[in-house]
Amino acid sequence: MPKGGRYRYVRVALWGEPRFQALSADARLLLLNLRTGSASNLAGIGYVYVEALERETGLTPGEIRNGFSELQKAGVVVVDAGVCLVVDQLATDPSRENDPNITNPKHRIAIQTILGSLPRESKTVKKFREVYGFGLHRVSRTPPRTPSATPPHTLRVSPEIGEQRTEIGDRKWRTERARTNSRRLRSLSSLRRLRQRTRTRTTTRLLSVRKITND
């Protein structure tokens, strides 16, 4: 999201459209707030709150009611059970130029999230889903699979193959043990020879010292 917060798009051509020109000043202000106000979104559909509209537009509740009536007669918005749809908000968004069918996964998830927060029985929501191809998300009723009794990453082996593998494993173990014992014996033999050599050298030196001393 940009550092300045969210942004909304308004076509320059909107100001010259006959339908917009025919609206009163209050209705124009109300429409611009529905497009760009704090409650606006990509889809152009959501709950409307009179308190927020009063605060952001400065219109009175009576002026807001009259404005909505005027916008609905002009076919610019659809209001039903507290839900308001700005008819061409999504269709005229710049992102639709290269993606008219709304295939962008991020956009689809965002819109599905918005629709999921609105009443399913609302005629406005149903119409939006129909026009833009957003089917009703349903939770799968298929029961989950029963977990297998076999632990994961475990191979099932027949008894015959299991016995063969056990015999092969025993052979390898015996071979490895024999090699280990052989290495130990060689090490002991080398140690014994080293000790014998050391004793011999020591004895030779003692005899030499005694001979020198006697001489």
KOLVEX-915017 format. One record per residue (C-alpha): x negated, y negated, z negated; residue in one letter. Coordinates in steps of 0.2 Angstrom, whole numbers, plus 5000, padded with zeros to 4 digits. Layout:
BEGIN
XYZa/...
This chain:
BEGIN
500050005000m/499349825004p/498749724990k/500149604992g/501449734989g/502749805001r/503149715018y/504749715028r/504949685047y/506149565054v/506249535073r/506149365079v/507449395092a/508749425078l/508949235076w/509549215094g/510749365094e/512549315096p/513149425082r/511949345070f/512349175076q/514149205073a/513849245054l/514049105041s/512549045032a/512949155016d/513149305027a/511449275036r/510549255019l/511349415012l/510849515027l/509049455026l/509049505008n/509649675012l/508349695025r/506849625015t/507349604997g/506749704982s/508049844985a/507649865003s/506750015010n/506150095027l/507850185030a/508950035026g/510050135015i/510250124996g/511250064981y/511649884981v/511749784964y/512649624963v/511549554949e/509949574959a/510749494974l/511349344964e/509549324957r/508649334974e/509949244985t/510649114973g/512449164979l/513849184967t/514749354966p/516249284976g/515049224990e/514249394990i/515849484991r/516349375006n/514649395014g/514849585013f/516549575021s/515949475035e/514449585038l/515549735038q/516749655051k/515249615062a/514649795061g/513049745054v/513149845038v/514149985031v/514649995013v/515350145004d/515450184985a/514050064981g/512950124995v/512450005009c/511750045026l/510949905036v/511449985053v/509849955064d/508549945050q/507750105054l/508050105072a/507149935075t/505649975063d/504049955073p/503550125068s/504950195079r/504150135095e/502950275095n/504050395085d/505850365090p/506350545083n/505550515066i/504350655067t/503050575055n/503050695040p/502650555028k/504150455034h/505350605034r/504850645016i/505150465011a/506850455019i/507350625012q/506850564995t/507950404997i/509450515003l/509250634989g/509550494976s/511150444984l/512850534982p/513050674995r/514950644997e/514650465003s/515250435020k/513850315024t/512550445018v/513350575029k/513450465044k/511650415042f/511150605041r/512150635057e/511450495067v/509650515062y/509550705061g/509250725042f/510150885037g/510650915019l/509250995009h/509851155001r/509051254988v/508751434994s/509851564986r/508751714991t/508151804975p/506351804972p/505351964977r/505052084962t/503152074959p/502252234964s/501652344950a/499952354958t/498852224952p/498252094965p/496652144975h/496852324970t/496752464983l/497752614982r/496652774984v/497252944986s/496653074973p/495553164986e/494653004991i/494552954973g/493653114968e/492453094983q/492052914978r/491852964960t/490653104965e/489652984976i/489552854962g/488952994950d/487553034963r/487052854964k/486952834945w/485952994943r/484752934957t/484552764950e/484252834932r/482952954939a/482052804947r/482152704931t/481352854921n/480052874934s/479552694933r/479552704914r/478352854915l/477252774926r/477152624915s/476752734900l/475452824909s/474652664915s/474652594897l/473852754890r/472452744903r/472152564899l/472052604880r/470852754884q/469752634894r/469752504881t/469252634868r/467852704879t/467152524882r/467252484863t/466352654859t/464952614872t/464652444865r/464552504847l/463252634852l/462252504861s/462252394846v/461652534834r/460252574846k/459652394847i/459752384828t/458752554825n/457452494838d/
